[in-house]
Amino acid sequence: MGRQRDPNGRSRPVIWTFGSYALDTDVYELRAAGEPVALEPQAFDVLVFLVTHHDRVVTKEELLDEVWGDRFVSESALTSRIKQARRAVGDDGRRQDVIRTVHGRGYRFVAPLAEATPTGNAGATVSAPTAPAAPEAPSASPTIPIGWAPIAQPVRTRYTSSSGLDIAYQVVGEGPDLLFIPGFVSNIDLQWEHPGMAAFYRRLASFSRLILFDKRGTGVSERVTADRIPTLEERMDDVRAVLDAVGSERATLFGISEGGPLSLLMAATYPERVERLVLYGTFATDPFVDPARFERDTRRLWGRGRVFSQLAPSWAHDDANVAFLARYERQSATPDGAARLIGMIAHIDARSTLSSISAPTLILHRRDDAVIPFDRAEVLAAGIAGAELVALDGHDHHPCVDPGPMLDRVERHVTGAAPAPPAERVLTTMLFVDVVSSTSQASRVGDARWRELLGELFDRARRQLARTGGTLVNTTGDGLLATFDGPARAVRCGLALVADLGNLGLDVRCSAHTSEVERLAGDITGIGVHVGARVEGLARPGEVLVTQTVRDLVVGSGLHFEPRGRHVLRGVPDRWDLYAATG
């Protein structure tokens, strides 16, 4: 795609220029005024195909066939990539100065174009003259040597929707369901082209029905803006959407690196859907020795294979591997997006989930892991009841380097008979809502009006719970208790209720706490319930007061908090750091 033929019939790369933009098909890059523009791979391919066929209208069917091949995707996926391509080149659906919609037919690239080769020699002007061709850009990765043959992708990529976003997934093999939760970035299409990666996934598929996916914002799943890094809670939604799409009621979760905390949260929140747990090279908190440096290096080195070479030092001295890793980085995330993910990961604290995990758990970690130290695995093993910790030799963080001993352990763990975990005890986030000084408010408005206000309170609360995915557990005379499968949803519901009921003339206060609870006859019990109730009693009118557990679990959600000090909660051990949510 996007290559012309020389006089001898050989394919040659092209740099297309329009306005201040250069579309370089040699290094797979869009530049504006010489600076790279972030654009996900499918949107880039859409743009290249439209530019290459600028002389005519390109039908939607052509674009779907060219970009997605035999994968079944909805037309909305194409519309989304068109929107991303327009935004990348300073266009939009209203102006259509670059990409024009031809209703009922398809799309056409309409901006004036010029053509050049990567040597910088201008070719013929294709339409009206534009800015000169971009100068030669150094190749971002060396040529793959002869003999290093990529392996053709053997599985089909499909899409499912999670919160309105397209999540890419694949299914291969037969056996017990095994959902592989990758590290901070991935690309499920590209990984099959690397012999080591392909061998790793084929081995997993030899004893399981292997389910692979790219998290939102990475790989071939729908991208998100760099300043909107998905939370663990949102990524847990993606996991459930993929499991639902493939018809899996229960699966073993195999979480590596940053996929580990997500696996922990899923196993604690939805124990009925997690058969077993495998954790490799991961952590509950404090993953990196020097997180600030890792984040800076990721932003500076991304796209050249040097970040993933740190994850796989054994591959770092092989030109073919580094060339592939450079392409893998570029097609998995942008430099800023990858760096922001590293920054978010450094603040994850999933220790509160460990005691809630009942699934049989296997923890694998290399003794000299170059990225996440071995003692992070020891924290996991100490916190998860009955977990087995296996120390592996080596220093590579990437699981696909010398995976044999690890995969032998994984196979034994996955194919064994697992006892059904008790689903009565689950990790949940509780939201308490209470009317402030209800007696004086009732006296002020009178009994009849007070009954009307309470009726309106519960009606509005039920509507907000429906919007945010909460479950009403019970109501009191002038308050309620609800549960959520994610803390960010609980906090946002509380903030919405404070504002909504304030407009009604009711002063309310809320608290949120994440803890393991026991479900009993439609109600919930446990020390966590008492903690949440005590925190509510300390909240100010119009405030959503949360525990540190909640604050730590919503890193990256966009929510902000102000410290409210350390408190003793009546009848509850220890002192508790509390925070007020500010939106």
Buried (B, 14 or more C-beta within 10 A) or exposed (E): EBEBEEEEEEEBBBBBBBBBBBBBBBBBBBBBEEEBBBBBBBBBBBBBBBBBBBEEBBEBEBBBEBBBEEBEBEEEBBEBBBBBBBBBBBBEEEEBBBBBBBEEEBBBBBBBBBBBBBEEEEBEEBBEEBBEBBEBBEEBBEEBEEEBEBBEBEBEBBBBBBEEBBBBBBBBBEBBBBBBBBBBBBBBBBBBBBBBBBBBBBBBBBBBBBBBBBBBBBBBBBBBEBEBBBBBBBBBBBBBBBBEBBEBEBBBBBBBBBBBBBBBBBBBBBBEBBBBBBBBBBBBBBBBEEBEEBBBBBBEBBBBBBBBBBBBBBBBEBBBBBBBBBBBBBBBBBBBBBBBBBBBBBEBBBBBBBBBBBBBBBBBBBEEBBBBBBEBBBBBBEBBEEBEBBEBEBBBBBBBBBBEEBBEBBBEBBBEEBEEBEEEBBBBBBBBBBBBEBEEBBEEBEEEEBEEBBEBBBEBBBEBBEEBBBEBBEBEEBBBBBBBBBBBBBBBBBBBBBEBBEEEEBBBBBBBBBBBBBBEEEEBEBEBBBBBBBBBEBBEEBBBBBBBBBBBBBBBBEBEBEEBEEBEBEEBEEEBBBBBBEE
